[in-house]
Amino acid sequence: MANISKRTGSGYADPWKDFFDLDFWGSRPAMKSTMLPAVNIGEDEKNYMVDVIAPGFKKEDFKINMQDNLLTISAENKNEQNEGSGKEYSRREYSYSSFTRAFQLPDNAQEDTIGAKYEDGVLKITIPKKEQQQKTAKQINID
């Protein structure tokens, strides 16, 4: 009970206020919104693959933009949870999560056919590679 302090202006100590203000459970919504999601980047012979691990989002929360060879991935998620009923709440929480990640694409990325799919908390982006032209050897004559 040593953590309970008297609030100025209210005239009484409110142990519930302190309980909900503490990050006691390690799940304070404001703390989650400052973290960037993990990204796995890979490639095969035909494609580059970018996997953004972002559970808790919906497909509609994402925006993917391509401009000047820069792939920008952003998402915004607003969530409201209510406990109690009526206008007098015993607890009401709002959470807001957002992030933006940007990646410079290689010169051989085919920007006009990029595809994306979101399932099981992972946004999967496929970036096809352009066919590289064969470099030819040329003999240069000396005059």
Secondary structure, 3 states (H helix, E strand, C coil): CCCCCECCCCCCECHHHHHHHCCCCCCCHHHHCCCCCEEEEEECCCEEEEEEECCCCCHHHEEEEEECCEEEEEEEEEEEEEECCCCCCCEEEEEEEEEEEEEECCCCECHHHCEEEEECCEEEEEEEECCCCCCCCCCCCCC
